[in-house]
Amino acid sequence: MPRTLTRNIMYDGSDQPPMPRRVLRAGPLSLVLEGGDLRYIRLGEREVLRRVYVAIRDRNWGTIPPVYSNMRVAIDEDRFHIEFDAVHREGEIDFAWHGTIRGGPDGTITYAMDGMARRTFLKNRIGTCVLHPMECAGAPCTVVGADGAKHEGAFPPEIDPDQPFLDFQAITHEVAPGTRAAVRLTGDIFEMEDQRNWTDASFKTYSTPLRIPYPAEVREGTAIAQSLTLTLQGAEWAPLAAGDSPLTITLNPATTRPLPRLGLGIASHGEPLNPSELERLRALHLAHLRLDLDLAADIDAPLNEAARQAGALGLPLEIALFLSDNMTAQLQALADRLHRIRPEVGRWLVFHKDHQATRGEWVRLAREILGKITPRAAFGGGSNAYFAELNRARPPREGFDFVSFAITPQAHAFDNASLVESLAAQTVALASARAFSGATPLVVSPITLRPRFNANATGAGPEPAPETLPPQVDRRQMSLFGAAWTMGSIKYLAAGGAESATYYETTGWRGVMETEKGSGLPEQFRATPGMLYPLYHVLADMGEFAGGPALGCQASDPLRVECLALREGGRTRLLVANMHDAPCSVRIQGLAARGARVRYLDEESFERATLQCENYRREPGEPLRVQNEAIELTLRPYAIARIDVDGST
């Protein structure tokens, strides 16, 4: 392995070790303590709550992370008592609180926050957040309003563009036959939003209601205290079984879905592609390149460079147009330039710089002016930001050749586990889009690890400090975790029926490989010049099966291991990814075929895969033994195993 890269950097781009986790029990409930957060509260196999935590959001909805101290933990077999101090300090924000968490043998859990502002600042939110898992969708519940009145309702099955529940203090839902979980909150008025709008796999209860104007000033010395109590109601519960269930993957080759046509964005650094980069990009068998064009700016240089790159790769362009109110003149000026350079355009995504969702008249105008020059191009749009914006301003079905939205998994949370949780929600977002778009093709563009911009800012954000990465850059881009997440994303977009998906960029620290110049901040983003990122190999493995379907493939615990199965002609390929920072063993069923071989993308192969790409891709892999019609694998942290089989499964 490269001597400058530690295992942690290879795992997720950071030299920091993962946050320690403790498994706790409160009578019949199991849960995980991570810092001051509670995660994965379960009754047996049923998840009751996804997470309980305290969030401090600044005036632009930035989340200020806590620093914990004075942690005191007392744990017994069926109960626990935890206390700690937390400080959120960044820019003008300075808020400190004392946390107390208790779990009892009857399944009661309390979580209390007692805090104070240590200076005056503007905030959008301070308080306790509770996440119900998205598996609650469609389930009935009872809500107790702030006035004490009870109301019967249900978690929304399709993604709700508005808050499903407002002004309440308690919510109860069934978690097993005859057993209900009740969450009661104090210290503020609470409401719930459907976080699937941002591909978070949860329904979030939070304070203060959004109808109250924000940002709001918090004066120095202001005390804020809140508490949550979770109780179980109903039947008796059997003791929890000890130990973890074995991880299994099951293939169902009879179930198939088309893979989305995959593309990349033109690199935002603006540099041309060199011959080596072009050769490596050709090996991905891409379907298109995306170019963003602000028609109020000078478009000649980016349009010409994009046309050169697309021509060299033999690909059509997917062009995202950003119009202003002078759009007729802007589109006509663009048409004049297109007459001169004649690029192949496969898709026009039509947006307005000052609006968050596409209107039908903009698409009609773009088609009228540009359609004569690019007669084979599709015209459409939706949202250049989150699915939330598309869901709140749904486009008409008429006049749109496709409907589009972008995805980033970091609207609300930034840790690895939360990013893994977001994967399954991508399918749900597509299903909800299908519900109002009908048979119109769905395009997801672009998919990025970090948000490209702040779609909900209420003011100018602070400038990045010197020697820090831009907010659009994620260290995990060059990591094994980035590759595993990308594989999972392609799986769930295929399951949701996406026709096309545009990931990342071609080169640079937001791309699939580092430039020959190298990272501008090598101590912060540890890619070496010319290095291929592990996620390149995921896209290359997809590209070798372009045109073939994805097969039915199910992991027993998708938060720990994910899978994607492909078929093309007589070949089958199975990708298995460890989504966790600890080794795991996996048993694969339904792939009982002779001649199977496996190649690993992990810490041991990292140097070959990233610095000796062509040699690594030529490696045939190791023979696999099939015993009792199953394959057993052991995967290192965030590793991906590629299993190839010639012949039918």
DOMAR-535986 format. One line per 8 residues: number of its first residue (from 1); their letters; for each residue x, y, z negated of C-alpha. Coordinates in steps of 0.001 Angstrom, whole numbers, always signed. Example, Ala and Ser with C-alpha at 12.3 -4.5 7.8 and 13.67 -1.06 7.14 Angstrom:
<rs>
1> AS> +12300,-4500,-7800 | +13670,-1060,-7140;
</rs>
This chain:
<rs>
1> MPRTLTRN> +0,+0,+0 | +1230,+3593,+504 | +3249,+4564,-2534 | +1490,+7948,-2742 | -1950,+6355,-3101 | -3121,+4796,-6328 | -5867,+2201,-6364 | -8319,+4802,-7637;
9> IMYDGSDQ> -7574,+7060,-4658 | -8119,+4143,-2286 | -11343,+3292,-4114 | -13021,+6703,-3980 | -10486,+9382,-3098 | -9886,+10554,-6666 | -7152,+9646,-9105 | -9622,+9936,-11972;
17> PPMPRRVL> -10774,+6638,-13495 | -14514,+5915,-13405 | -16709,+7105,-16245 | -16790,+4413,-18953 | -20080,+2533,-19242 | -21569,+767,-22242 | -24385,-1751,-22026 | -26874,-1147,-24842;
25> RAGPLSLV> -30050,-2808,-26059 | -33088,-1431,-27796 | -35098,-4515,-28699 | -36441,-5884,-25399 | -34880,-3065,-23330 | -31417,-3064,-21774 | -29727,+113,-20555 | -26369,+1671,-19675;
33> LEGGDLRY> -24751,+4610,-21465 | -22543,+6686,-19139 | -21148,+9805,-20789 | -24260,+11360,-22308 | -26629,+9864,-19734 | -28877,+6833,-20027 | -29182,+4769,-16841 | -31102,+1709,-15657;
41> IRLGEREV> -33433,+1216,-18615 | -34917,-2229,-17920 | -37461,-4600,-19398 | -36128,-7915,-18161 | -35706,-7547,-14379 | -38133,-4590,-14176 | -36585,-1133,-14161 | -38526,+1200,-16457;
49> LRRVYVAI> -36531,+4412,-15994 | -33671,+5106,-13625 | -31970,+7816,-15670 | -32316,+10271,-18577 | -29945,+13244,-18710 | -29604,+17000,-19223 | -29154,+19248,-16168 | -27883,+22826,-16024;
57> RDRNWGTI> -28552,+24394,-12597 | -27165,+27800,-11627 | -28955,+30422,-9546 | -28132,+28571,-6313 | -29180,+25150,-7672 | -25583,+24138,-8231 | -25293,+21517,-10969 | -22775,+22398,-13679;
65> PPVYSNMR> -21172,+19160,-14933 | -20795,+18559,-18683 | -17627,+17945,-20653 | -18314,+15586,-23571 | -16567,+15504,-26944 | -17004,+14181,-30479 | -18691,+11015,-29228 | -19902,+8854,-32120;
73> VAIDEDRF> -21404,+5469,-31261 | -22970,+2884,-33579 | -24176,-228,-31756 | -25930,-3304,-33095 | -27363,-6252,-31209 | -30799,-4693,-30702 | -30368,-1013,-31629 | -27971,+1939,-31323;
81> HIEFDAVH> -27323,+5468,-32591 | -25213,+7895,-30524 | -24243,+11537,-31114 | -22002,+13821,-29082 | -21342,+17402,-28028 | -21529,+18653,-24445 | -20405,+21903,-22791 | -21392,+23115,-19293;
89> REGEIDFA> -19015,+25902,-18260 | -18482,+27205,-14739 | -18456,+30770,-13398 | -20885,+32790,-15491 | -22512,+29654,-16988 | -21597,+28692,-20553 | -24079,+26427,-22343 | -23357,+23957,-25167;
97> WHGTIRGG> -25591,+21355,-26767 | -25589,+18546,-29285 | -27035,+15229,-28155 | -28628,+12522,-30285 | -29770,+9219,-28760 | -31379,+6373,-30685 | -32714,+2988,-29668 | -34769,+773,-31962;
105> PDGTITYA> -35574,-2946,-32070 | -39198,-2256,-31040 | -38033,-760,-27705 | -38396,+2878,-28766 | -35697,+5202,-27370 | -35324,+8877,-28304 | -33097,+11398,-26544 | -32705,+14859,-28083;
113> MDGMARRT> -30862,+17946,-26834 | -30213,+20907,-29164 | -28375,+23658,-27293 | -27454,+27334,-27128 | -26285,+29777,-24459 | -22810,+31034,-25379 | -23013,+33957,-22946 | -25654,+35683,-20804;
121> FLKNRIGT> -26181,+34155,-17362 | -28739,+33412,-14639 | -30135,+29890,-14355 | -32652,+28012,-12273 | -33010,+25160,-14749 | -31862,+24008,-18185 | -33270,+20882,-19720 | -33970,+17195,-19902;
129> CVLHPMEC> -34575,+15272,-16676 | -36233,+11857,-16451 | -36050,+9704,-13330 | -38672,+7060,-12639 | -37415,+4579,-10016 | -38914,+4879,-6540 | -40298,+1347,-6966 | -43068,+3107,-8934;
137> AGAPCTVV> -44439,+4428,-5601 | -48174,+3764,-5434 | -48361,+2562,-9050 | -51140,+3942,-11274 | -50212,+6111,-14240 | -51771,+8180,-16996 | -50613,+11778,-17419 | -51188,+13916,-20510;
145> GADGAKHE> -51329,+17591,-19587 | -49780,+20425,-21540 | -53285,+21041,-22949 | -53515,+17468,-24262 | -56075,+16274,-21692 | -55525,+12839,-20106 | -55654,+12316,-16347 | -55483,+9096,-14353;
153> GAFPPEID> -53278,+9235,-11272 | -50684,+7366,-9248 | -47139,+7861,-8061 | -47385,+8875,-4382 | -46792,+5988,-1937 | -45536,+8215,+889 | -43124,+11029,+95 | -45081,+13918,-1393;
161> PDQPFLDF> -44009,+17338,-48 | -45349,+18941,-3238 | -45082,+18091,-6925 | -47356,+15109,-7641 | -47873,+16111,-11312 | -47818,+19590,-12854 | -47821,+20981,-16393 | -47674,+17789,-18432;
169> QAITHEVA> -46061,+16487,-21598 | -46374,+12687,-21254 | -46685,+10010,-18584 | -47420,+6277,-18950 | -47152,+3521,-16340 | -47317,-274,-16291 | -43970,-2080,-16225 | -45217,-5660,-16639;
177> PGTRAAVR> -48649,-7301,-16917 | -50139,-5995,-20158 | -47125,-3767,-20910 | -46913,-10,-20379 | -44043,+2426,-20851 | -44900,+5856,-22272 | -42583,+8871,-21910 | -43338,+11881,-24104;
185> LTGDIFEM> -41418,+15176,-23798 | -41213,+18243,-26034 | -39602,+21673,-25877 | -41001,+22984,-22574 | -43636,+22407,-19900 | -42705,+19637,-17487 | -43588,+18712,-13925 | -42531,+16037,-11435;
193> EDQRNWTD> -41078,+16190,-7933 | -40708,+13404,-5408 | -36928,+13216,-5053 | -37239,+10900,-2064 | -37553,+14184,-135 | -33765,+14424,-566 | -33159,+10624,-331 | -32812,+10296,-4102;
201> ASFKTYST> -34416,+6979,-5031 | -36575,+8417,-7810 | -39380,+10628,-9061 | -37892,+13366,-11267 | -39599,+14936,-14268 | -37999,+18251,-15232 | -38595,+21637,-16832 | -39289,+24582,-16331;
209> PLRIPYPA> -42153,+24628,-13738 | -41129,+26030,-10354 | -44127,+28401,-10401 | -42219,+30434,-12998 | -39900,+32856,-11131 | -36235,+31945,-10865 | -33393,+32582,-11255 | -34088,+33635,-14827;
217> EVREGTAI> -31761,+35315,-17263 | -30700,+33402,-20366 | -29407,+35743,-23051 | -26385,+34907,-25145 | -27507,+33145,-28317 | -30718,+31726,-26795 | -31516,+28345,-28367 | -33019,+25579,-26218;
225> AQSLTLTL> -34079,+22262,-27739 | -35896,+19407,-26029 | -36569,+15772,-26755 | -37813,+12618,-25038 | -39376,+9540,-26592 | -39857,+6303,-24664 | -42147,+3688,-26208 | -43547,+360,-25052;
233> QGAEWAPL> -47228,-416,-25422 | -48990,-3751,-25123 | -47765,-7322,-25113 | -45040,-9035,-27077 | -41715,-9375,-25295 | -39403,-12337,-25067 | -35752,-11775,-26028 | -33515,-10666,-23193;
241> AAGDSPLT> -31548,-13420,-21478 | -27795,-13141,-21891 | -25438,-12696,-18936 | -25797,-11341,-15416 | -27666,-13035,-12609 | -25433,-14320,-9794 | -25163,-12069,-6750 | -26613,-13610,-3613;
249> ITLNPATT> -27095,-12583,-1 | -29728,-14249,+2149 | -29927,-13984,+5934 | -33163,-14218,+7867 | -32116,-14272,+11555 | -35745,-14472,+12678 | -36234,-10849,+11546 | -34484,-8291,+13754;
257> RPLPRLGL> -34399,-4497,+14127 | -32599,-2417,+16779 | -29486,-643,+15580 | -29647,+3151,+15904 | -27482,+4650,+18632 | -24502,+6064,+16739 | -22684,+9320,+17398 | -20252,+11709,+15747;
265> GIASHGEP> -20102,+15479,+15383 | -17515,+17632,+17130 | -14835,+18465,+14556 | -15590,+21754,+12796 | -11879,+22692,+12706 | -12125,+23428,+16443 | -8931,+21661,+17546 | -8911,+19540,+20747;
273> LNPSELER> -8566,+15770,+20665 | -5160,+14311,+21541 | -4724,+11141,+23670 | -4343,+8873,+20628 | -7499,+10234,+19018 | -9417,+9861,+22270 | -8320,+6240,+22585 | -9412,+5434,+19049;
281> LRALHLAH> -12754,+7178,+19499 | -13422,+5208,+22701 | -13031,+2018,+20673 | -16086,+3029,+18605 | -18431,+2687,+21615 | -20295,+5829,+20569 | -23559,+6987,+22124 | -23029,+10778,+21893;
289> LRLDLDLA> -21193,+13731,+20348 | -23039,+16462,+18427 | -22251,+20148,+18942 | -23738,+22949,+16824 | -24257,+26192,+18800 | -25191,+29494,+17155 | -26583,+31394,+20140 | -26075,+34732,+18374;
297> ADIDAPLN> -22307,+34105,+18390 | -19751,+33598,+21147 | -20514,+30117,+22495 | -18051,+29897,+25406 | -15102,+28354,+23543 | -17041,+25723,+21537 | -19218,+24779,+24521 | -16240,+24395,+26855;
305> EAARQAGA> -14261,+22352,+24323 | -17235,+20109,+23575 | -17770,+19517,+27290 | -14092,+18551,+27673 | -14210,+16119,+24750 | -17492,+14546,+25817 | -16227,+14217,+29380 | -12990,+12578,+28248;
313> LGLPLEIA> -14982,+10079,+26181 | -17653,+9558,+28828 | -20413,+10592,+26405 | -23436,+12903,+26556 | -23720,+15795,+24135 | -26322,+16154,+21419 | -26541,+19936,+21078 | -28128,+21608,+18060;
321> LFLSDNMT> -29252,+25092,+19048 | -29625,+27795,+16410 | -31855,+30536,+17795 | -32738,+33976,+16483 | -35711,+36198,+17317 | -33985,+37176,+20595 | -34251,+33553,+21701 | -35446,+34074,+25282;
329> AQLQALAD> -32370,+36101,+26223 | -30123,+33737,+24256 | -31459,+30641,+26020 | -31145,+32311,+29420 | -27522,+33239,+28689 | -26877,+29626,+27670 | -28483,+28421,+30911 | -26115,+30623,+32907;
337> RLHRIRPE> -23108,+29049,+31174 | -24466,+25531,+31688 | -24707,+26212,+35420 | -20960,+26774,+35449 | -19668,+23862,+33364 | -22443,+21279,+33925 | -21970,+19141,+30782 | -24055,+16022,+30347;
345> VGRWLVFH> -26614,+16752,+27624 | -28642,+13892,+26228 | -30546,+15708,+23492 | -31377,+19290,+22470 | -32150,+19860,+18780 | -33906,+23217,+18548 | -33710,+25242,+15298 | -34031,+28866,+14172;
353> KDHQATRG> -31370,+30461,+11980 | -33953,+31995,+9647 | -36429,+29111,+9371 | -36046,+25669,+7839 | -38221,+23702,+10276 | -38738,+23734,+14052 | -41843,+25278,+15587 | -43458,+23906,+18709;
361> EWVRLARE> -43147,+27165,+20684 | -39354,+27128,+20306 | -39126,+23643,+21777 | -41425,+24609,+24651 | -39326,+27674,+25448 | -36066,+25719,+25315 | -37501,+23062,+27619 | -38763,+25693,+30044;
369> ILGKITPR> -35367,+27399,+30349 | -32901,+24518,+29884 | -34909,+21600,+31250 | -34205,+22539,+34867 | -30447,+22324,+34278 | -30511,+19217,+32061 | -33529,+17313,+33420 | -32613,+14036,+31671;
377> AAFGGGSN> -32215,+15625,+28242 | -34729,+15117,+25430 | -36052,+18160,+23529 | -37131,+18175,+19903 | -36217,+19211,+16400 | -37413,+19162,+12844 | -35066,+20129,+10029 | -31337,+20814,+10064;
385> AYFAELNR> -31437,+20366,+6304 | -33223,+17808,+4149 | -36261,+15687,+4915 | -38027,+17923,+2363 | -38101,+20835,+4821 | -39495,+18616,+7582 | -42084,+17156,+5203 | -43306,+20605,+4158;
393> ARPPREGF> -43600,+21960,+7726 | -44499,+18933,+9822 | -44066,+19512,+13570 | -46798,+18851,+16119 | -46571,+15545,+17956 | -47148,+17238,+21297 | -44105,+18626,+23075 | -41497,+16868,+20923;
401> DFVSFAIT> -39509,+14052,+22545 | -38163,+13226,+19077 | -38347,+14418,+15468 | -35125,+14967,+13511 | -33818,+15628,+10029 | -30428,+15504,+8315 | -29260,+13415,+5367 | -26783,+14028,+2587;
409> PQAHAFDN> -26939,+11981,-627 | -25734,+14816,-2867 | -28612,+17243,-3269 | -28908,+16501,-7009 | -26262,+14003,-8130 | -22662,+13395,-7135 | -21397,+10226,-8817 | -20814,+7000,-6899;
417> ASLVESLA> -23727,+5126,-8478 | -26219,+7847,-7515 | -24947,+7828,-3924 | -25461,+4061,-3766 | -28986,+4474,-5147 | -29799,+6895,-2327 | -29254,+4345,+442 | -32595,+2540,+194;
425> AQTVALAS> -34405,+5899,+130 | -33237,+6551,+3698 | -35626,+3861,+4916 | -38430,+5424,+2857 | -37783,+8869,+4372 | -38038,+7392,+7859 | -41268,+5579,+6952 | -42805,+8823,+5689;
433> ARAFSGAT> -41652,+10648,+8833 | -43245,+7897,+10908 | -46550,+8405,+9072 | -46925,+11964,+10443 | -44921,+11720,+13678 | -46570,+8573,+15041 | -44628,+6852,+17814 | -42315,+9832,+18391;
441> PLVVSPIT> -38681,+8624,+18136 | -36863,+9559,+14926 | -33368,+11046,+15030 | -31212,+11455,+11911 | -28579,+14098,+12533 | -26218,+14670,+10931 | -25426,+12345,+8030 | -22688,+13781,+5785;
449> LRPRFNAN> -21421,+12914,+2329 | -21473,+16514,+1117 | -24064,+19157,+2045 | -22900,+21299,+4964 | -24565,+24394,+3484 | -26872,+25383,+625 | -30380,+25357,+2075 | -31959,+26698,-1133;
457> ATGAGPEP> -29502,+29332,-2365 | -30991,+32438,-4002 | -27778,+34449,-3648 | -24206,+34332,-2469 | -22172,+31555,-4038 | -18675,+32013,-5464 | -15700,+31697,-3167 | -13762,+28435,-3597;
465> APETLPPQ> -10764,+28832,-5858 | -7334,+28613,-4195 | -6050,+25074,-3665 | -9533,+23574,-3979 | -11417,+21726,-1276 | -14221,+23522,+568 | -17670,+22560,-777 | -18440,+20650,+2460;
473> VDRRQMSL> -15529,+18242,+1930 | -15747,+15053,-144 | -12612,+13169,-1191 | -14521,+9939,-677 | -14464,+10516,+3104 | -11077,+8760,+3277 | -11889,+6021,+758 | -13172,+2477,+589;
481> FGAAWTMG> -16304,+3781,-1112 | -16947,+6026,+1892 | -16793,+2975,+4158 | -19139,+931,+1951 | -21650,+3791,+1746 | -21561,+4271,+5528 | -22269,+585,+6095 | -25231,+740,+3730;
489> SIKYLAAG> -26557,+3867,+5408 | -26518,+2269,+8871 | -28347,-750,+7452 | -31170,+1313,+5965 | -31504,+3618,+8969 | -31868,+525,+11152 | -34466,-880,+8745 | -36383,+2410,+8954;
497> GAESATYY> -36422,+2406,+12753 | -34134,+5385,+13462 | -33499,+5629,+17196 | -30282,+7616,+16786 | -27939,+8610,+13960 | -25062,+11093,+13990 | -22403,+10639,+11324 | -19656,+12968,+10104;
505> ETTGWRGV> -17193,+14437,+12626 | -14520,+13101,+14963 | -11361,+14185,+13118 | -10276,+16070,+10025 | -11306,+15746,+6425 | -14992,+15513,+7434 | -14273,+13015,+10217 | -13327,+9386,+10778;
513> METEKGSG> -9567,+10007,+10944 | -7058,+12596,+9824 | -5542,+14946,+12392 | -1893,+14713,+13403 | -1300,+17923,+11437 | -2577,+16311,+8264 | -4739,+17607,+5454 | -4513,+21289,+4668;
521> LPEQFRAT> -4580,+20398,+960 | -2676,+17096,+713 | -2742,+17070,-3092 | -6523,+17340,-3075 | -7378,+15230,-11 | -4830,+12416,+112 | -5025,+11378,+3760 | -1708,+11183,+5597;
529> PGMLYPLY> -1318,+12656,+9125 | -2991,+10490,+11768 | -4500,+8151,+9175 | -7726,+6341,+10025 | -10288,+6392,+7251 | -11763,+3034,+6213 | -15205,+4117,+7442 | -13738,+4161,+10981;
537> HVLADMGE> -13639,+370,+10828 | -17291,+170,+9842 | -18211,+2200,+12925 | -15857,+119,+15073 | -17448,-3088,+13770 | -20841,-1630,+14703 | -19613,-503,+18108 | -18479,-3998,+19064;
545> FAGGPALG> -22124,-5068,+18637 | -23698,-1971,+20219 | -26936,-2893,+21948 | -27507,-5911,+19752 | -29975,-6066,+16872 | -29539,-5989,+13121 | -30719,-9224,+11507 | -32762,-9588,+8358;
553> CQASDPLR> -30353,-9563,+5424 | -31166,-9141,+1727 | -28899,-8722,-1316 | -30186,-9790,-4727 | -28878,-6569,-6332 | -28346,-3814,-3716 | -26871,-1466,-6318 | -23938,-3872,-6711;
561> VECLALRE> -23534,-5442,-3264 | -24884,-4588,+187 | -24969,-6437,+3497 | -25548,-5803,+7184 | -25886,-8597,+9759 | -25481,-8095,+13521 | -25959,-10253,+16583 | -24832,-9875,+20165;
569> GGRTRLLV> -25012,-12727,+22645 | -23890,-15845,+20841 | -21967,-13983,+18126 | -23057,-13113,+14606 | -21278,-10647,+12317 | -22022,-10143,+8643 | -20626,-7210,+6659 | -20710,-7543,+2868;
577> ANMHDAPC> -19756,-4537,+723 | -19029,-4347,-2992 | -20724,-1080,-4031 | -19147,-1128,-7482 | -15799,-287,-9085 | -15332,-3808,-10484 | -14662,-7086,-8626 | -17649,-9285,-7877;
585> SVRIQGLA> -18434,-12756,-6556 | -21147,-13231,-3940 | -22916,-16337,-2661 | -24136,-16096,+956 | -27019,-18232,+2150 | -28305,-18669,+5684 | -24927,-18392,+7425 | -24020,-22085,+7391;
593> ARGARVRY> -21978,-22248,+10591 | -18678,-23812,+11498 | -15767,-21658,+12534 | -16641,-18650,+10363 | -13738,-16295,+9658 | -13466,-13407,+7206 | -11376,-10230,+7248 | -11241,-7917,+4237;
601> LDEESFER> -11119,-4136,+4079 | -9853,-3505,+553 | -6930,-2223,-1482 | -4654,-4982,-181 | -5357,-4244,+3488 | -5716,-455,+3066 | -2301,+404,+4536 | -2726,-1848,+7579;
609> ATLQCENY> -6260,-639,+8196 | -5472,+3064,+7944 | -1902,+3331,+9288 | -1647,+303,+11594 | -5185,+373,+12920 | -4776,-1533,+16172 | -2832,-4364,+14532 | -5401,-4618,+11757;
617> RREPGEPL> -8309,-4786,+14190 | -6621,-7601,+16110 | -6361,-9739,+12979 | -8703,-12734,+13435 | -9285,-13156,+9710 | -9095,-16188,+7474 | -11125,-19389,+8017 | -14094,-19694,+5681;
625> RVQNEAIE> -15292,-22922,+4135 | -19016,-23553,+3955 | -20056,-25691,+996 | -23597,-26836,+294 | -24848,-24594,+3108 | -23479,-21472,+1407 | -20382,-19254,+1460 | -18826,-17832,-1684;
633> LTLRPYAI> -16729,-14656,-1609 | -14845,-12667,-4217 | -14666,-8962,-3400 | -12311,-6399,-4914 | -13756,-2997,-5929 | -15507,-1258,-3021 | -14230,-3925,-615 | -15950,-4898,+2624;
641> ARIDVDGS> -15780,-8447,+3979 | -16389,-8906,+7700 | -17524,-12438,+8562 | -17610,-13447,+12231 | -19354,-16547,+13534 | -19434,-17763,+17120 | -22674,-19602,+17842 | -26079,-19520,+16188;
649> T> -26632,-19263,+12455;
</rs>
